[in-house]
């Protein structure tokens, strides 16, 4: 069985602060894929990143960065110099096949960036 | 707008009534997914299609739920004899196989309220 835990239910930061969203996962599969999605108030899920289990390199995309550590089964997401537009619910997700039919989402972390 | 579109955005219905939602995927995408998201939770997979074939259904999809994708284009999700527990956001997503299928694009969802 797959499980994704996002222990932080809500986080509030002041604009320009850095913030890290935690994600811990459980799976018995040796090959799996991890995702992060952003869900703004409008409702649609916006894809941020997909990472497979064989690629432990950290990734940076603008103000976003991801730290994947297989040893601790974690895939944390950091936003540097947060902005009000970053306010949203962020979901971490796991899929053994890489396909979206078997993806397990976490419960999400609501991020509020205060101006 | 060439994204995934869902209609209606909001639906309020009385318990026991039937409802139908529509999803128009990105035109070149051959895979279409339906998810259900309840308040404070991440999306849960319901079913998916590859072209017009429904390839997998979650155990969450009771007999009152049926989904179709005629001609492999738009899809409909029907809920018969709605119950209060059906109140949720119903999300549709689409992706394309054969090009890596790295990401699925989500619609803004249909929020169902059963009163």
Interface residues (C-beta under 8 A of the other chain):
Chain A: X4 X37 X42 X43 X44 X45 X46 X47 X50 X91 X93 X98 X99 X100 X101 X102 X103 X104 X105 X106 X107 X108
Chain B: X3 X4 X31 X33 X40 X41 X42 X43 X44 X45 X48 X55 X56 X89 X91 X93 X95 X101 X102 X103 X104 X105 X106 X107 X108 X109 X111
